């Protein structure tokens, strides 16, 4: 895969969307999450996608994967579509657990999780890979934050620990089914095990 000027435009767009956003618990810049997920995708996409342009599409999708969900719903979809094309916007929408406009109430988290899982069952493998990388980084961040904050980390999550963990465990089964023996599934299991160990300390 070769990253072209299109990728540079996507990074600039992601910065515009997320410039002031912070991560949960330890408030690092949200862009750190997007770069981490994108790096994992770039390191693993060639196992799934051999077409260079399509592989770059997935790298671009990874850097923008939270834009619709976090930064404007379908307004963000429109901006992505205008700047980078409908395919990228559609990819990001597949990775969003909601597409509410600013000021609108999102559905309950349990319902958003269910709908997200259903979308993954039908999504292209490259989209499933991005989702898996996203959740790996989220869980790695949870484990790292726990070293500093302990049980306080759970206060920043919408659902209680047992439901948060159950969602990650259900996602693991989807990733196994969709990605098979891809090494990213093993990295997911490693990250999930670390979070399961945290849960056992409560």
N, C-alpha and C positions, 0 to 999 in steps of 0.2 A: 504494500500500500504506500502511495505517495500522497502527502498532504499538500494541497494546492492553495491558491489564493482564496478559494471557497471556504476552506477551513479557517483561514485567518479572518474572513468576514464573520464566520459563525462565532469565533471567540470574541470578537468585538461586540457582536449582538448579545451574546451571553453576559458580557460585562455590563452592557446597558440594562439588561433585565435585572441582574442580581447584584449590582454594585454595592448597595447598602444592606443587603440581606446577610444575616449571620446564621451560623449553625446552632443547633440545640445545645444546651448545657454549657459547654465552653465556647464562647461566642467568636469563633474564628470566622474569617470571611467565607461566605457560602461558596465562592468560586473555588476554594480549595477542594470541596467535595466534587464539583464538576470536573476539575482537572484530574482528580484521582480516578473517578469513574472512566473518564475518557482514556486515560493512560492504560487502564486494564483492558478496555475494549480494543485499543490499538495493538496491545500485546497478544490478543487472543482471537481477533476477528479473522485472521488468515486461515484458521482451522475450519472456519465455516464458509467464508466467502472468498473466492479466488479473483473475482472481478475488481480491479483497482478502484474504479469509480464508485461502485456500490459499497465497497469497504470504506471509502472516504465518507460516503453518505452516512454510514453507521457511526463513524467517529464524530461527524457533525451533529448527528442526532444525540449522541452521548453528551456533548458539551451543552446541549440545549434541552436535555430531557426533562428538566423541572420547570421550564419557562411557562408552559400553559397552566400547569397545576398551581404554581406559586405566584405568577406574575401577570395575571390578567385574563386567564381563560381564553375564550375564543378571540378576544382582541389580540392576544399574543399570537394565537394561531395565524391570524391574518397578517401580522407583521412578519412572521417567519416565512409564510407562503410568498409574500411579496419580495422579501430579500433573498430567499434561498430556494424557493420552489415549493410546490404543493406536496411533493413526495416527502420532503424533510418535515414539513408541518404535520402531515398525516402520521409519520413515524413518531413524532413527539406526542401527538394526541394519543397514540396507542399506549404510551408509557405514562400517561397521566391518570391519576385516580379520580380526578374531577376536572371540569372545564368551566367552572363558574366564573361569571364576570365579577369585577371588584364590587364589594358590597353585598353580593348574593350569599346566602347561606349554603354551605356544602352539605351533602347528605351525611348521615352518621358514618363514622370511621369504619365500623364493621361492614356496612353496605359498600363503601368505597373499596375496601379490601376485597370483598367478594367479586365485585365487578372487574377489578383489576386482574384478579386471578383468572377469571373467565376469558378476558381478552388475551392473556398470555397463552392460553391453551390453543388459540387460533392464530397467533402472531407468527411472522417469519422468524426463523432461528436467530437472525441478527438482532432482532428486537428483544428476543428472549435473553440473548447474551448480555445486552445492555442492562436489562432489568436485573439479571443475576449480579452483574458487576456493581450496580447501584446498591443492592441489598448487602453485598459483601462489605462495601465501604461503610454503609450505615452501621452494620454490626461491629466492624472493627472500631469505629468511632465510639460506639456504646461501651465496648470493653476498655478502650483507652480512657474514656471519661470516667469510668467507674474507679480507675486507679486513683483519681483525684477527688471525686465527689461521692463515691460510695452509692448507697441506696437513693441518694438525692436525684440521680439521673432519671429515675422513673417518673418523677413529677412533671417532666417536660413532655411526656407521651400522653396522647389522648386516651389510649386504652391501658388497663392495668397490665403488669408484667406478664401474667400467665396468658392473656389474650394476645399481647404483642409477640410473645414467643410462639404461640400456636400458629399465628399467621406465617411466621418465618418457617416453621416446620412444614406447613402445608405447601408453601412456595418451593421448598426443597424437593418435594415429590414432583411438582410440575417441571422444575429444572432437570431433574433426572430423566423424566419421560421425554422432554423436548430436546435435551442436549446430550443425552446418552453418556458416553465415556469421556466427554470433553473435560479437560483438566480444571476448567472453571468450576465444575460441579464439586470437585474435591476441595477447592479453595472455599467454596460456599460452606461445605460441611465443617471445615476447620473453623471458619468464622462463627458459624452457628453453635458449635461446641463451646466456644469461648463464652457466648452469651448464655447458653444453658448452664454453664458453671456459675455465672453470676446469679442466675435465678435460684440456684441451690443454696446460695448464701443467705437468702432472705428468711 
